[in-house]
């Protein structure tokens, strides 16, 4: 195989009929393997229909007997498997079930309507609805308290920042006043010396 692959593509070994027949034989065997591999697929006919058309058009009369046998065998196998695939297919159908009827509710009229009282005949559902209302009310109250706490905490932080800023500003003023006083003293000490000159 290595010697064969090492040859140039224009070599006469590639142009001879033996080479072409060996390639065709390998192709037929490979296609036979593919057919046996995909024979159980529902889309078998769609996969191999183009190949079936090519094989029906191809003339195998010029082939050697072994290659002709492979050609006829593959053509026959494709026809059988395609027919078998078509026979096993079932057409699509709608689901056969009765339509679900809509639930009908009879209206209930209350003679005396009490505001805030749940008049649902199903007690469990009325209790659940009341508990849901209480839960929502508690949740809103908790959110309100959290907002108040956050507002208070932020106000305290701002107050602390303001105190720190005021303290730093006072220290800066003290340092500046001390520096100015020292500069004034230095100038007053140097002034008499400058006047003497």
C-alpha positions as CSV (number, residue, x, y, z in Angstrom):
1,X,0.0,0.0,0.0
2,X,2.9,2.4,0.8
3,X,4.5,1.7,-2.6
4,X,1.1,2.2,-4.2
5,X,0.5,5.6,-2.5
6,X,4.0,6.8,-3.1
7,X,3.4,6.6,-6.9
8,X,2.7,9.8,-8.9
9,X,-1.0,10.5,-9.8
10,X,-0.1,10.5,-13.5
11,X,1.3,7.0,-13.2
12,X,-0.1,4.4,-15.7
13,X,-1.0,2.2,-12.7
14,X,-3.9,4.6,-12.0
15,X,-5.1,4.7,-15.6
16,X,-5.5,0.9,-16.1
17,X,-8.9,-0.9,-15.9
18,X,-7.7,-3.0,-13.0
19,X,-7.3,0.0,-10.8
20,X,-10.8,1.3,-11.8
21,X,-12.4,-2.1,-11.1
22,X,-10.7,-2.4,-7.7
23,X,-11.9,1.1,-6.8
24,X,-15.4,0.2,-7.9
25,X,-15.3,-3.1,-6.0
26,X,-14.2,-1.3,-2.8
27,X,-17.0,1.3,-3.3
28,X,-19.7,-1.5,-3.8
29,X,-18.5,-3.2,-0.6
30,X,-18.5,0.0,1.4
31,X,-22.0,0.9,0.1
32,X,-23.1,-2.6,1.1
33,X,-21.8,-2.0,4.6
34,X,-23.7,1.3,4.8
35,X,-26.9,-0.3,3.7
36,X,-26.6,-3.0,6.4
37,X,-25.8,-0.3,8.9
38,X,-28.8,2.0,8.1
39,X,-31.3,-0.7,7.2
40,X,-33.4,-0.2,10.4
41,X,-33.7,3.6,10.0
42,X,-37.1,5.0,9.2
43,X,-35.5,7.4,6.7
44,X,-33.7,4.6,4.8
45,X,-35.4,5.3,1.5
46,X,-34.7,9.1,1.7
47,X,-31.0,8.4,2.5
48,X,-30.4,5.8,-0.3
49,X,-32.8,7.0,-3.0
50,X,-30.1,9.0,-4.9
51,X,-27.8,6.0,-4.8
52,X,-30.6,3.8,-6.1
53,X,-31.2,6.1,-9.0
54,X,-27.5,6.1,-9.9
55,X,-27.3,2.3,-9.7
56,X,-30.3,1.8,-11.9
57,X,-28.8,4.1,-14.6
58,X,-25.3,2.6,-14.4
59,X,-24.6,-0.1,-16.9
60,X,-22.7,-3.1,-15.4
61,X,-22.3,-5.0,-18.7
62,X,-18.7,-4.0,-19.1
63,X,-17.7,-5.1,-15.6
64,X,-16.0,-8.4,-14.7
65,X,-18.4,-11.1,-13.4
66,X,-17.4,-10.6,-9.7
67,X,-18.0,-6.8,-10.0
68,X,-21.3,-7.4,-11.9
69,X,-22.4,-9.7,-9.1
70,X,-21.6,-7.0,-6.5
71,X,-23.6,-4.4,-8.5
72,X,-26.6,-6.6,-8.9
73,X,-26.5,-7.7,-5.3
74,X,-26.4,-4.0,-4.1
75,X,-29.2,-2.9,-6.4
76,X,-31.4,-5.8,-5.3
77,X,-30.6,-5.1,-1.6
78,X,-31.5,-1.4,-1.9
79,X,-34.8,-2.3,-3.6
80,X,-35.8,-4.8,-0.9
81,X,-34.9,-2.6,2.0
82,X,-36.6,0.4,0.5
83,X,-39.8,-1.6,0.0
84,X,-39.6,-3.0,3.5
85,X,-39.1,0.5,4.9
86,X,-42.2,1.8,3.0
87,X,-44.3,-1.1,4.3
88,X,-43.4,-0.5,7.9
89,X,-44.2,3.2,7.8
90,X,-47.5,4.3,9.4
91,X,-49.3,7.5,8.3
92,X,-49.6,10.3,10.8
93,X,-53.0,10.4,12.6
94,X,-54.6,12.7,15.0
95,X,-54.9,11.6,18.6
96,X,-58.2,9.9,19.2
97,X,-59.6,11.2,22.4
98,X,-62.8,12.9,23.5
99,X,-62.7,16.7,24.0
100,X,-62.5,17.7,27.6
101,X,-65.8,19.6,28.5
102,X,-65.6,23.0,30.1
103,X,-66.4,23.2,33.8
104,X,-69.7,24.9,34.4
105,X,-70.3,27.1,37.4
106,X,-73.8,28.0,38.7
107,X,-73.9,31.6,39.9
108,X,-74.4,32.1,43.7
109,X,-76.2,35.2,44.9
110,X,-75.7,36.5,48.5
111,X,-78.6,38.3,50.1
112,X,-76.5,39.9,52.8
113,X,-73.0,41.0,51.7
114,X,-70.5,41.6,54.4
115,X,-67.5,43.6,53.4
116,X,-64.2,41.8,54.1
117,X,-65.8,38.4,54.6
118,X,-65.0,35.7,52.1
119,X,-68.2,34.1,50.9
120,X,-66.6,31.2,49.0
121,X,-68.5,27.9,49.6
122,X,-65.2,26.0,49.6
123,X,-63.8,26.6,53.2
124,X,-60.3,25.4,52.4
125,X,-60.0,27.8,49.5
126,X,-61.4,30.7,51.6
127,X,-58.9,29.9,54.4
128,X,-56.0,29.7,51.9
129,X,-57.0,33.0,50.4
130,X,-57.2,34.7,53.8
131,X,-53.8,33.3,54.7
132,X,-52.4,34.6,51.4
133,X,-53.8,38.1,52.2
134,X,-52.2,38.0,55.6
135,X,-48.9,36.9,54.2
136,X,-48.9,39.7,51.6
137,X,-49.8,42.2,54.3
138,X,-46.9,41.0,56.5
139,X,-44.5,41.1,53.6
140,X,-45.4,44.7,52.7
141,X,-45.0,45.6,56.4
142,X,-41.6,43.9,56.6
143,X,-40.5,45.7,53.4
144,X,-41.7,49.0,54.8
145,X,-39.7,48.4,58.0
146,X,-36.6,47.5,56.1
147,X,-36.8,50.7,54.1
148,X,-37.1,52.7,57.3
149,X,-34.1,50.9,58.8
150,X,-32.1,51.5,55.6
151,X,-33.0,55.2,55.6
152,X,-32.0,55.5,59.3
153,X,-28.7,53.7,58.8
154,X,-27.9,55.9,55.7
155,X,-28.7,59.0,57.7
156,X,-26.4,57.9,60.5
157,X,-23.6,57.2,58.1
158,X,-24.0,60.7,56.5
159,X,-23.9,62.2,60.0
160,X,-20.7,60.3,60.9
161,X,-19.1,61.4,57.5
162,X,-20.2,65.0,58.2
163,X,-18.6,64.9,61.7
164,X,-15.4,63.4,60.3
165,X,-15.3,66.1,57.6
166,X,-15.9,68.9,60.2
167,X,-13.1,67.4,62.4
168,X,-10.7,67.3,59.5
169,X,-11.6,70.8,58.5
170,X,-11.1,72.1,62.0
171,X,-7.7,70.4,62.2
172,X,-6.7,71.9,58.9
173,X,-7.7,75.4,60.1
174,X,-5.7,75.0,63.3
175,X,-2.6,73.9,61.4
176,X,-3.0,76.8,58.9
177,X,-3.4,79.2,61.8
178,X,-0.3,77.8,63.5
179,X,1.7,78.1,60.2
180,X,0.5,81.7,59.7
181,X,1.5,82.6,63.2
182,X,4.9,81.1,62.8
183,X,5.4,82.9,59.5
184,X,4.3,86.2,61.1
185,X,6.9,85.7,63.9
186,X,9.6,84.9,61.4
187,X,8.8,88.1,59.4
188,X,8.7,90.3,62.6
189,X,12.1,88.9,63.7
190,X,13.6,89.5,60.2
191,X,12.1,93.0,59.8
192,X,14.3,94.8,62.3
193,X,17.4,93.2,60.7
194,X,16.4,94.4,57.3
195,X,15.8,98.0,58.6
196,X,19.3,98.0,60.1
197,X,20.8,97.5,56.8
